[in-house]
Each structure stands twice: as C-alpha cells, then as structure tokens.
Amino acid sequence: MVLRVGSLAPSIKAESWLRGQPLTSFQPGTVYIIEFWATWCMPCMATMPHLVQLQEKYENSGLQVVGVAARERARTADEARTSLEAWLTENLPDVNYRIAFDYTGEMNKLWIEPSFSCGIPISFAVDRDGYIAFIGRPMQLDDILPKVLDGIWRTSNDGKYADTGFPCEKPLVVDLDGSLLLTDLLYESFLNVLPLGLHANLAALRALADGKAAVKHQLAQASELDYTTLPYSTCVMDLVQAAKARGRKVYLATAANEKHAKAVADHLGVFDGWFASDEKTNLSGPLKAEILSAVFGKTGFDYVGNGPSDFPVWEIADKAYGIDLSNSVKTRLVELKGNCVALDNRNVGRWAWFKALRVHQYVKNLLVFVPLLASHQFTLPNIITDVIAFLAFCACASAVYILNDLLDLRDDRAHSSKRARPFASGLLPLRTGLLVVPGLLLFSLMLATTISLKFVGVLVGYFLLTSAYSIYLKRRMLLDVIVLAMLYTTRIVAGGVAAEIQISQWLFIFSMFIFTSLALIKRYVELATRLDQRLSNRSGRDYRIGDLDIVAALVAAAGLNAVTIFALYIRSPDVQMLYRHPDTLWLICPILLYWIGRALMMAHRRLMDDDPIVFALSDPISAIAIASMVAVVIVAI
C-alpha cells in the first residue's frame, strides 16, 4: 500500500497514550495533525513548541494535534515509556495535545513506511473526511493548515504537489548574531553580566565545564538586555520585510540562547518561528544545518548568514545571502553557491577606530607635562621621558575608553548622541574590542617599563581606579566625580614621577578642586539633557533630575575653591623662588573665575557638549582664556 495525498488515512494503533484521551478513530468534521517525533531528535524538539501554538490557534476550528513517539531508543518498552514520561514532565508540562507512544513498530508500518518518509519529524494532515491532505515537514503547516481546515487543500494544485517535495514558496531563514544584528549576543550577555559581581561571574565560569551551550544559557539568564535598542541590520530587515510582503515565511535560526531568540522575535514580530541554542545544545554549524534540513528539506529554504560557521547551512540552502563577508569568505561562498548575494552593513574606516580610541581625548594626557612646566625643569631627558609617559597614558586611556564603552552599551544606546558610538551602534564588533583592550594595555606597560617601576605602579593604579570607575564607581553619587578628579590628578602625579619632579601640595589640591568642578559640569549637562527631553532618571546612575540645582551649586563651590587655592599659592614661598614677577600671576585669578563661571552658564543654557574638556577644545573663548593664562605665566617667569 502506498500512502500519499488523497489516500484514506490509516488507523491509529498506538501502544499507549501518555497525554490526552486515547484516539481510536478519526471523527468526521475534525482535522487531525499526526506528527511523528522522538526525544533524541533535535529537529523534532525544535518543532514541538510550534505544534502547541497550532493547537491553541486552531482548536476552535476543529483541529486536533496528535504527537506519536514511535521511534524512542531504549532496550525495552517499559524503559522507553518511563524515559518518555520523564521527558514530557520536564520539557512539556503544559502540552495541549495528545501524545501517543508505540514501541511495537505498528505505527511506523501503517504511516511512515507506506509514505516513503525518510526521517522525522514528519507531519500528516488528515482532513475532515478522513483523507490524507498533506505529508511533509512540520513548518510547512503554517501555509497548508488554513486551507485544509477550509477544505480546499487536498484538491488544489498546491496540495497535489505537496507530497512530491516542491513547495510553492521557500521560506527565508535568517541568522541572528552578525547578520540580523550588528552585534553578538554572547558578548552582549557577557559584558552585561560582568558588572553584576562575583557571584554572577563565578556561575558563568562554572558553566564552562558543561560546554559552550551551558555558558550561553547561564549568561543569557543572568543578563538583562534591551532588545529594542540593539543595532539591527537595515539591509537584512529590508530583506525580511520584502520576503513577508511576498507572502514568504521567515524564520530565525541562531546559535544564540533561546531566551535571546524569543525576545528578538517577539520584539520584531515578523518571524513565523525560531530555532536557537538551549542549555545543552549549541545550535551552530553542522547541527544548525541538520535541523534546518530536517525541518525544511535540503535546498528547501534560503539562508542569511555572515561567517565561516554558516557554510554547512549555506551548502544545503537554495539561495545564500552573505552579510559583511571578508574577502576570503566571500570568495569561498561564490565557489560554493553561484547564486549567492553579498550584502554590506558596516562601513568601517579609520574614523570608527579614531572615535573608539577617543583620540580627541588625548589632550587630557597633556597633564603629564604640568609638573615639568610648573617646576621650569625644561631639560631634554625630562621632555623625552614625559613624551613616553604621554604615549603610555594615551594607550592606557584608550583601552579604558573601549572597556567603558563595552560595559556601557545599554546606557549608550538609550542616549541621544552616545548611541552613535562605534560599539553601541554595531559599527565595530564587540569581540574585536575585547581583543584590542589587552593589546593596548600591554603596549602601555611596555612603554612604562622604559621609564621606571614607580611610573609603572602609578599607571597600573590609574588603570585599576578607572576600571573600578567604569564597572562600579560611576554609579555612585558624588563618589563618581571625586574619582574622576583623582584620575585627572593622577596624570599630573605620573608626570612628576616620570621626570622625578616633586609635586607640590598646592598643585595637588588645586587639581582636585578644578577637576571636581569640571566633572560636576559633565553630570550637570547629562541631567539637563534628560530634563529637556522629558526622560526619566537614568538607570544605573545615582543622580536625579531634581538634583540639577544642587549639582550647579557644587560646580561653583569647587571652582571657586580652586581659585582660592591658586590665590594662596601665589603668596607662598615656592612662587617667590620660581618666578621673577610672581605678582603677575594674580591676573590668572579673574581669568580662571571667568572661565569656570562661563562654563557653568553655557551648560545652563544647553550650549555645552557633555564633556567640558571637549567643549573647551572647540570653544574660541575658552581657547583665548587658556592662551591668556599661559601668556601670564610666561611673563611671570
């Protein structure tokens, strides 16, 4: 007997029923889906939630789903039944359709063998008259089932071709990391969990013993990502929307954890289903290819991927789409698939890295020259040493800036301007950033060792303090601005250590006050921006929009104290020894008062960038004020 579309459905001869009432015969007027599956079959597991959805969606239209476990691997029927019962209890506790168990092989002889089906999962649709309306892959049921319920499928042309392996429209399957997303959710989860503390990070480390899938699962469960602000690929989204407009089914298939896949699918609302890794299985490479082949058939779908791990899937796909491929991968894909399509998301150039390294912020590292200038010890060895110290701090600072950006992804993406940063926007890959950070640190330490071990100690201290700031301290009210002031002052201390120049207490105290004032202005600008945009208080920061006036008062107090310290310094014996015209330095006080006051006023008027140092570099009046103070010092010397 041959079983195909139009054949009378065979009888149900299951050994026992584990869920639902036994089905002894097909009732007229009811449509049935008979799905053959097994607990050892990964493609089967991927389709089972889909069956739950179909049963729920079409139950009132007269649909009954029947799952048949007829290929369990066990030595005895009792062992297979016990194992299957335990699996159902753990993985499908709320299953809403019948589950039949057969160890005798009778169901295989009645259904699988006559239909010449070569594997599982395999679905049979039985129409309201008791005839086979469809034999094929479970994911094809989305298109077919409404027509079967309406009684028009078995007699249609589509129905006639359904069991010959020629579906009318092939689905589009889209990879997630690096394809639909301009980022990688494994690294996103890792960076999100990293600041959570020792307990969360130790849990991820312990999961390493159980493999990559377990690590992904642990990090996914511990992380809290904002899926609405993730950087999505415009060209892939256009491809998906075009497919949906033509009536094609679109599925998400990713090695990312199932929590992420579901969240992304729910957010976008365009996918007809998804496949993802779970706690035990890493859905990547050959395994992804195996599952997609089992569900859709070889060359039964088009696939969008982005890297070497996608070659097993591209090989069995009908049409291959490659996103942001390297030249070597593109060449290999063209050889594999002549009809491949290459798409480009990123336009990475030197400017992306220029922004990521914060080259414009290197001006802050000029503070290492302050002890040299303040002590008037302009010797060639001192200048060379300070230049090396400057380069070491630039490399170290860039490493810290990148680390800070990596840890601040969620907040940056919610910010009106910071969302354009290279890592937050997906312009640069997170993995590359994680590799660049230790490289820059190593280069920085190599430079530092050419100066002295004491300077190495200061540089390491700076890195540890700024890392603590990035991970934790920046979330603590006022403590964050004090730490920022200490980081600026550390640069001055490092310059003194490098050139072996004693830092005066006046310079140290003045630095703490002036840099505290500048750090407070930065916080003032951030709060003012949120107030103007009617945003809520920023999560992860201990400031409130209502603190705006207090922050402004603290800016003024710290700035005025800095001027007071400078005035006291002018009357100190140190000045009398260093300057021939020390009284000339009094001219700096009104200039400094004006510059600090104006900076606060510009912030209040929303005319300042979120960083006062960056603002000073581009502001002509600030440039004049700084040049004037330098001129006064030169005259005083």
C-alpha positions in Angstrom: 0.0 0.0 0.0 1.2 3.5 -0.9 0.2 6.4 1.3 0.0 9.8 -0.3 -2.2 12.9 -0.6 -5.7 11.7 -1.3 -5.2 8.3 0.4 -7.6 7.2 3.2 -5.9 7.8 6.5 -4.6 4.6 8.2 -5.9 3.7 11.6 -4.2 4.7 14.9 -2.8 1.7 16.7 -0.7 3.2 19.5 0.6 1.0 22.3 -0.4 3.6 25.0 -1.4 7.2 25.5 0.7 9.4 27.8 -1.2 12.7 27.4 -4.8 13.3 26.5 -7.6 10.8 25.8 -6.9 7.8 23.5 -7.8 8.3 19.8 -9.4 5.2 18.4 -10.7 6.6 15.1 -10.9 9.8 13.2 -14.1 11.7 13.8 -15.9 13.2 10.7 -15.7 17.0 10.7 -12.4 17.2 12.6 -9.0 17.9 11.1 -6.0 16.0 12.6 -2.3 16.5 12.5 -0.4 13.3 13.1 3.2 14.2 14.0 5.9 11.5 14.3 8.8 12.5 16.5 11.4 11.3 19.1 13.1 12.8 22.2 16.5 12.1 20.8 15.8 14.1 17.6 16.9 17.7 17.8 14.8 18.9 14.8 11.7 17.2 16.4 12.4 19.2 19.6 12.6 22.4 17.6 9.1 21.9 16.1 7.2 20.8 19.2 6.5 24.3 20.6 5.2 25.1 17.1 2.6 22.3 17.4 1.5 23.7 20.8 0.9 27.1 19.0 -1.1 25.4 16.2 -3.3 23.5 18.6 -4.1 26.6 20.5 -4.7 28.8 17.4 -7.0 26.4 15.6 -8.7 24.3 18.3 -12.0 26.2 17.9 -11.8 25.5 14.1 -11.8 21.8 14.7 -8.1 20.9 14.8 -6.7 18.0 16.9 -2.9 17.5 17.1 -1.6 14.1 17.9 2.1 13.5 18.7 3.3 10.0 18.1 6.6 8.8 19.8 7.2 5.7 17.7 11.0 5.7 17.5 12.3 6.0 21.0 15.7 4.5 21.6 15.6 2.1 24.6 16.2 -1.6 25.4 12.6 -2.3 26.5 9.2 -0.7 26.0 8.9 0.0 29.8 12.3 1.7 29.8 11.3 3.8 26.7 7.9 4.7 28.2 9.4 5.7 31.6 12.1 7.8 29.9 9.5 9.5 27.6 7.2 10.2 30.6 10.0 11.9 32.5 11.0 13.9 29.4 7.4 15.2 28.9 7.1 16.2 32.5 10.3 18.2 32.4 10.1 19.8 28.9 6.4 19.9 28.0 4.5 20.1 31.3 1.6 22.1 29.7 1.3 20.3 26.4 -2.2 20.9 25.0 -2.4 17.9 22.5 -2.5 14.1 22.7 0.8 12.2 23.0 0.8 8.6 21.8 3.5 6.0 22.5 4.3 3.0 20.3 7.2 0.6 20.7 5.8 -2.2 18.6 6.6 -0.6 15.3 3.0 -0.8 14.2 2.6 2.9 13.7 5.7 3.0 11.6 4.3 0.3 9.3 1.0 2.0 8.9 2.2 5.6 8.3 5.9 6.1 7.9 6.9 3.2 5.6 3.9 3.5 3.1 4.5 7.2 2.7 8.2 6.6 1.9 9.1 9.2 4.5 12.9 9.2 5.1 13.1 10.7 8.5 11.5 12.5 11.4 9.9 14.9 12.2 7.2 14.2 9.6 3.6 15.5 9.7 0.4 14.0 8.2 -2.7 16.2 7.9 -6.0 14.3 7.9 -8.9 16.3 6.5 -12.5 16.4 7.8 -13.4 13.4 5.6 -10.6 11.2 6.9 -8.3 11.5 3.9 -4.6 12.4 3.9 -4.4 16.1 2.8 -0.7 16.6 3.4 2.6 14.8 4.1 5.6 16.9 4.8 7.8 19.0 7.1 6.1 20.5 10.2 7.0 24.1 9.3 5.0 23.9 6.0 1.8 23.5 8.1 1.6 27.3 8.6 0.6 27.7 5.0 -1.2 24.5 4.5 -3.4 24.1 7.6 -5.8 27.0 7.0 -6.6 25.6 3.6 -7.1 22.1 5.0 -9.4 23.5 7.6 -11.3 25.2 4.8 -11.5 22.0 2.8 -9.7 23.4 -0.2 -6.1 22.0 0.1 -6.4 18.4 -1.0 -8.0 19.2 -4.3 -5.8 22.3 -5.1 -2.7 22.2 -7.3 -0.5 23.0 -4.2 -2.0 20.0 -2.5 -1.2 17.8 -5.4 2.4 18.8 -5.3 2.7 18.8 -1.5 4.0 15.2 -1.3 6.4 15.5 -4.2 8.7 17.8 -2.4 8.0 21.0 -4.4 6.6 23.6 -2.0 5.3 26.7 -3.7 7.4 29.3 -1.8 10.6 28.6 0.0 11.0 30.2 3.4 13.7 32.6 4.3 15.9 31.6 7.3 17.9 34.4 9.0 20.9 34.1 11.3 21.0 36.5 14.3 24.5 37.3 15.5 26.4 39.4 12.9 23.5 39.1 10.4 20.2 40.4 11.6 22.1 42.0 14.5 25.2 44.1 14.1 26.5 42.6 17.3 26.9 39.2 19.1 24.6 38.4 21.9 27.1 36.1 23.6 29.4 39.1 24.1 26.5 41.3 24.9 25.4 39.0 27.7 29.0 38.6 29.0 29.5 42.4 29.1 26.1 42.9 30.7 26.8 40.3 33.4 30.4 41.4 34.1 29.5 44.4 36.4 27.0 42.3 38.3 29.6 41.0 40.8 31.5 37.9 41.7 28.5 35.5 42.2 27.1 36.0 38.6 30.6 35.7 37.0 31.5 32.6 39.0 28.3 31.0 37.9 29.3 31.6 34.3 32.8 30.2 34.9 31.3 27.0 36.5 29.1 26.6 33.4 32.3 26.3 31.3 32.6 22.7 32.5 29.3 21.8 30.7 30.3 23.3 27.4 29.6 26.4 25.3 25.8 25.9 25.3 25.7 25.9 29.1 27.8 29.1 29.3 25.5 30.8 26.8 22.5 29.7 28.8 23.9 30.9 32.1 24.9 34.3 30.7 21.5 34.7 29.0 19.6 34.0 32.1 21.7 36.4 34.2 21.7 39.3 31.7 19.1 41.9 31.1 19.4 43.3 27.6 17.3 45.9 26.0 16.3 44.2 22.7 14.5 47.4 21.4 17.8 49.3 21.2 20.1 46.6 19.8 21.7 47.6 16.5 19.6 45.8 13.8 20.9 45.5 10.2 19.0 47.7 7.9 19.7 45.6 4.8 18.7 42.3 6.5 15.5 43.9 7.8 14.7 45.2 4.3 15.2 41.6 3.0 12.9 40.2 5.7 10.2 42.8 5.0 10.4 42.1 1.3 10.0 38.4 1.9 7.0 39.0 4.2 5.5 41.3 1.5 5.6 38.4 -1.0 3.9 36.1 1.5 7.0 34.1 2.3 7.6 32.5 5.7 10.6 33.9 7.6 12.4 32.1 10.4 15.1 32.9 12.8 17.9 30.3 13.3 20.7 31.2 15.7 23.4 29.8 17.9 22.4 32.4 20.5 20.5 31.2 23.5 16.7 30.7 23.1 16.0 33.5 25.6 17.5 36.0 23.2 16.0 34.5 20.1 12.5 34.6 21.6 13.0 38.2 22.8 14.2 39.4 19.4 11.4 37.5 17.6 8.8 39.0 20.0 10.2 42.5 19.6 10.3 42.5 15.8 7.1 40.5 15.3 7.9 39.4 11.8 9.1 35.8 12.3 7.0 32.7 11.9 9.2 30.7 14.2 12.7 30.4 15.6 15.5 27.9 16.3 18.1 28.5 19.0 20.5 27.0 21.4 19.4 25.7 24.7 21.2 24.7 27.9 22.6 21.5 26.4 22.8 22.2 22.6 24.8 24.8 20.8 22.9 25.3 17.5 25.8 26.2 15.3 27.4 25.0 12.1 26.6 21.4 11.1 23.9 20.9 13.8 22.0 24.0 12.6 22.3 22.6 9.0 21.0 19.2 10.2 18.0 20.7 11.9 17.1 23.1 9.1 17.4 20.3 6.6 15.2 18.0 8.6 12.5 20.7 9.0 12.6 22.3 5.5 14.4 19.8 3.4 17.7 20.1 1.6 17.5 23.3 -0.6 14.1 23.9 0.8 14.9 27.4 2.2 17.1 30.4 1.6 19.6 31.4 4.3 21.2 34.6 5.5 24.5 34.2 7.4 27.7 36.1 8.0 30.7 33.9 8.6 32.6 30.6 8.2 30.4 28.8 10.7 27.4 29.3 8.3 29.0 27.3 5.4 27.3 24.0 6.4 23.9 25.8 6.2 24.7 27.7 3.0 25.7 24.4 1.5 22.2 22.9 1.9 20.3 26.1 1.3 18.8 27.0 -2.0 20.0 30.6 -2.1 22.7 32.0 0.1 22.9 35.6 1.4 26.2 36.8 3.0 26.4 39.8 5.3 29.6 41.7 5.8 31.8 38.9 4.5 35.5 39.0 4.5 37.2 38.7 1.1 38.2 35.1 1.8 34.7 34.0 2.9 33.1 35.8 0.0 35.4 34.0 -2.5 34.6 30.6 -0.9 30.9 31.3 -0.9 30.9 32.3 -4.5 32.6 29.0 -5.3 30.0 27.1 -3.2 26.9 29.0 -4.4 27.0 30.7 -7.7 23.7 32.4 -6.9 24.8 33.9 -3.6 24.1 37.6 -2.7 26.6 39.6 -0.7 25.3 42.5 1.4 27.3 45.1 3.4 26.2 46.7 6.6 29.3 48.2 8.1 31.4 51.0 6.5 34.3 50.6 8.9 37.2 53.0 8.4 39.8 54.7 10.3 37.3 57.2 11.7 35.4 54.5 13.5 38.6 53.5 15.4 39.5 57.1 15.8 36.3 57.6 17.7 36.5 54.4 19.6 40.1 55.2 20.8 38.9 58.7 21.7 42.0 60.3 20.1 40.5 63.7 20.7 40.6 62.9 24.5 44.4 62.6 24.4 44.6 66.3 25.2 43.8 65.3 28.8 47.0 63.3 28.9 49.0 66.5 28.4 48.6 66.9 32.1 51.7 64.7 32.5 53.7 67.7 31.3 52.3 70.0 34.1 54.9 69.2 36.7 57.6 69.9 34.1 56.1 73.2 33.3 55.3 74.2 36.9 58.9 73.4 38.1 60.5 75.0 35.0 62.8 72.0 34.6 62.9 72.0 30.8 65.7 69.5 30.0 65.8 67.2 27.0 65.8 64.0 29.1 62.7 65.2 31.0 60.9 66.2 27.8 61.7 62.8 26.2 60.6 60.9 29.4 57.3 62.9 29.6 56.6 62.2 25.9 56.9 58.5 26.6 54.7 58.9 29.6 52.2 60.8 27.5 52.1 57.9 24.9 51.7 55.3 27.7 48.8 57.1 29.2 47.2 57.6 25.7 47.3 53.8 25.1 46.1 53.0 28.6 43.3 55.6 28.4 42.1 54.3 25.0 42.0 50.8 26.5 39.8 52.1 29.3 37.6 54.1 26.9 36.9 51.0 24.9 36.3 48.9 28.0 33.9 51.6 29.3 32.1 51.6 26.0 31.8 47.9 26.1 30.4 47.9 29.6 28.1 50.8 28.9 26.4 49.5 25.8 22.8 49.5 27.1 23.0 53.1 28.5 24.8 54.4 25.5 22.1 53.0 23.1 19.5 54.8 25.2 21.4 58.1 24.9 20.6 60.6 22.2 24.2 61.1 21.0 26.1 58.2 22.6 24.1 55.6 20.6 26.3 56.5 17.6 29.4 55.3 19.3 31.2 52.6 17.3 30.5 49.7 19.6 27.0 50.7 20.6 25.9 51.2 17.0 27.5 48.0 15.9 30.0 49.7 13.6 32.8 47.8 15.4 32.4 44.2 16.6 32.5 43.6 20.4 34.9 40.7 20.0 37.5 43.0 18.4 37.1 45.5 21.2 37.7 42.8 23.8 40.9 41.8 22.0 42.1 45.4 21.5 41.8 46.3 25.2 44.6 43.9 26.4 46.7 44.8 23.4 46.7 48.5 24.2 47.4 47.7 27.9 50.4 45.6 27.0 51.7 48.4 24.7 51.2 50.9 27.5 53.0 48.8 30.1 55.9 48.2 27.7 56.4 52.0 27.3 56.0 52.5 31.1 58.8 50.0 31.9 61.3 52.1 29.9 60.7 54.9 32.4 60.7 53.3 35.9 58.9 50.7 38.0 57.5 53.6 40.1 55.8 55.0 37.0 54.6 51.5 36.1 53.0 51.4 39.6 51.2 54.8 39.0 50.0 53.7 35.6 48.6 50.4 37.0 47.0 52.3 39.8 45.4 54.6 37.2 44.1 51.7 35.2 42.7 49.9 38.3 41.0 53.1 39.5 39.5 53.9 36.1 38.3 50.3 35.7 36.7 50.4 39.1 35.0 53.6 38.0 33.7 52.0 34.7 32.4 48.9 36.4 31.0 50.3 39.7 32.1 53.7 41.0 30.4 55.8 38.2 27.1 54.6 39.5 27.6 56.1 43.0 26.5 59.7 43.5 29.4 62.3 44.1 31.9 59.4 44.5 32.0 59.3 40.7 33.0 62.9 40.3 35.7 62.7 43.1 37.1 59.6 41.3 37.2 61.5 38.0 39.1 64.3 39.7 41.5 61.8 41.1 42.1 60.3 37.7 42.9 63.7 36.2 45.2 64.4 39.2 46.9 61.0 38.7 48.1 62.1 35.3 49.9 65.0 36.9 51.4 62.8 39.6 52.5 60.4 36.9 54.2 63.2 35.0 56.1 64.1 38.2 57.1 60.5 38.9 58.3 60.1 35.3 60.5 63.2 35.4 61.4 62.7 39.0 59.9 66.0 40.0 58.4 66.6 43.4 54.7 67.5 43.1 53.8 70.5 45.4 50.8 70.3 47.7 49.4 73.4 46.1 49.3 71.8 42.6 47.8 68.6 44.1 45.0 70.4 45.9 44.3 72.8 43.1 44.0 69.9 40.7 41.5 68.1 42.9 39.2 71.1 43.1 39.3 72.2 39.5 38.8 68.7 38.1 36.0 68.1 40.6 34.3 71.2 39.2 34.7 70.0 35.6 33.4 66.5 36.4 30.3 68.1 38.1 29.7 70.1 35.0 29.6 66.9 33.0 27.0 65.5 35.3 25.0 68.8 35.1 24.9 68.6 31.3 23.7 64.9 31.4 20.9 65.8 33.9 19.9 68.9 31.9 19.6 66.8 28.7 17.3 64.3 30.4 15.2 67.2 31.8 14.8 68.8 28.4 14.0 65.6 26.7 11.5 64.7 29.5 13.3 61.4 30.2 13.1 59.6 33.5 16.0 59.3 35.9 18.8 57.4 34.3 19.1 53.8 35.4 22.4 52.8 36.8 23.3 56.3 38.0 22.6 57.6 41.5 21.6 61.1 40.3 18.1 62.5 40.0 16.9 65.2 37.6 15.8 67.1 40.7 19.4 67.3 41.8 20.2 69.8 39.0 20.4 72.9 41.1 22.5 71.2 43.8 24.9 70.0 41.2 25.2 73.5 39.8 25.9 74.9 43.3 28.7 72.2 43.8 30.2 73.2 40.4 30.5 76.8 41.5 31.8 75.9 45.0 34.5 73.5 43.7 35.6 76.0 41.0 35.8 78.9 43.5 37.8 76.8 45.9 40.2 76.1 43.1 40.7 79.8 42.5 41.2 80.3 46.2 43.9 77.7 46.4 45.6 79.3 43.4 45.5 82.7 45.1 47.1 81.2 48.3 49.7 79.6 46.1 50.7 82.9 44.7 51.5 84.2 48.2 53.5 81.0 49.1 57.4 81.0 49.3 57.5 78.5 46.4 56.3 81.1 43.9 58.9 83.6 45.1 61.6 81.2 44.1 60.2 80.1 40.8 59.1 83.4 39.3 60.8 86.7 38.8 57.4 88.5 38.7 55.2 86.5 40.9 52.5 89.2 41.3 51.7 88.9 37.6 50.1 85.6 38.4 47.3 87.4 40.1 45.9 88.1 36.6 45.1 84.4 36.3 42.6 84.5 39.1 40.0 86.7 37.3 40.5 84.7 34.0 40.0 81.5 35.8 36.9 82.8 37.6 35.5 83.9 34.3 36.2 80.6 32.5 34.6 78.5 35.3 31.6 80.8 35.6 31.1 80.9 31.8 31.4 77.1 31.5 28.6 76.7 34.1 26.5 79.3 32.3 27.0 77.6 28.9 26.0 74.3 30.5 22.9 76.0 31.9 22.0 77.4 28.5 22.4 73.9 26.9 25.3 75.2 24.8 27.9 72.8 26.0 28.8 69.3 24.9 28.5 66.6 27.5 32.3 66.8 28.2 33.6 70.3 29.3 37.2 69.3 28.1 35.9 68.6 24.6 33.9 71.8 24.7 37.0 73.8 25.7 38.9 72.5 22.7 36.3 73.7 20.2 35.2 76.9 22.0 37.1 80.0 20.8 36.6 82.0 24.0 37.9 79.1 26.1 41.0 79.0 23.8 41.5 82.7 24.4 41.2 82.3 28.1 43.7 79.4 28.2 46.1 81.2 25.9 45.9 84.3 28.2 46.7 82.3 31.3 49.7 80.7 29.5 50.9 84.2 28.5 50.6 85.5 32.1 52.8 82.5 33.2 55.4 83.3 30.6 55.5 86.9 31.6 55.8 86.0 35.3 58.8 83.7 34.6 
